[in-house]
Amino acid sequence: KLPTMKMLLSLIALLSAALLARAAPPTCYSRVLSLSKEITESFKELQTSKDVDSCVATLPRLYLDIHNYCVLAKLRDFVAYPRCDTVLEVNELKEKARSLYTILISYCRRDLVFLTDDCNALEIPTERSITES
């Protein structure tokens, strides 16, 4: 009976630890990383969608690497782009980009380290940099 009780208590402790790990709030870095991936994927879907306005093809490229200092300028340019304001999907994407920019410059300002300032890398990303981000 005693070994069974120990095993049951161990199992309960393990499950409790797993639940606590999932309940931990996201760090600034993890939030920025996940939002940048979400925005990049949404942009790719928007570019390949057949149901959107033709102006979508003229949007500035939106590959985001939060480790690149130029991502701030990239986000500003995208949000300020004057065309496609009547396309709901573009407005939603601009709102997410605005949120990411705000998080980067306000909430996470001291928590993030930019590893590069290569603006060309955000225009023509390599396959390696896409899989790393």
Beta strands, then each sheet from edge to edge (+ up, - down):
end
